[in-house]
Amino acid sequence: MGFEAFDIIAYFDERGVDYATEGKNIGSNWVGVRCLWCSDSSHHLGIHLDGKGFSCFRCGERGNALKLVMAIEQCSSGKAFQIIKRFEDPSVVIDRPSKEVHADSVKLPIGVSKRFTDRHLTYMEKRNFDPEFLIRKYDLYAGDCVGEFKHRIVAPVYLNHKLITLVGRDITDLSDRRYKALAISKSISTVKGSLYNIDSVGDSVIIVEGVFDCWRIGDSCVATFGTKVTHEQVLMLRGLRRAFVLFDADAVRQAQKIASLVSSVVDSVEIITLSEGDPAELKPSDVRCLRRELRM
């Protein structure tokens, strides 16, 4: 369950909880209360207003809305869940995977094969990638001139080393859909039901938006397929030691939202900002330097 729709301000107002929306301890789009886990005399426990993940800047306690409401109410998780549901804002739309019927296995569509044309290879080279390396490492396919993935580089999406769906990137730059996912009815899961490259992750992860960003960073990097995440994607990171959010330079606000959500399941979450461009445009030497600094 996600908590994005929980109107925590309305909840605080009804319960008479003292809170602050500005001040030295309060960041943009955060609300602060006195921490229930330490002898806090100010508003050091910050709750992000989008994801409702919280952390105390004094004692380091972290968690989600359910944990917070349980502490405030001194109640069970079931009771806290009912309270949260009562304060949900119906106008909030949460991006979650479709509930449509999925396939039992994934088959390659018509026109998708290992026959890469010069056009496919040139496209990867123009983006400063080694085509042979990418094709081998990420098991890529090529979309021919027919079929739903025509003129696309097709990336298989694996979960627990099992193929669950496909996503294709247009190489003509003429399509109104740069990325196209395999139909839900032909997939075991939607792209938003997984994280690209999740099987390469150990105890730390770098979170990026797209597959090209992921290819640039390499192992221990996952792509969210856009600037929004689903509850299922967040839960896949549960138990990791560290997470770093590395989004495009113009997506700082979205990166903050992701970091807030991930902080409910990962102890240490940091945002890495770029001065311009996106991770896919980084030089290999910059990536090596970044990975060395992050000890990954």
Beta strands, then each sheet from edge to edge (+ up, - down):
strand 1: 19-20
strand 2: 30-33
strand 3: 45-48
strand 4: 54-56
strand 5: 62-63
strand 6: 112-113
strand 7: 141-143
strand 8: 152-159
strand 9: 162-170
strand 10: 179-181
strand 11: 204-208
strand 12: 221-223
strand 13: 242-245
strand 14: 268-271
sheet 1: 1+ 2- 3+ 4- 5+
sheet 2: 6+ 7- 8+ 9- 10+
sheet 3: 12+ 11+ 13+ 14+
end
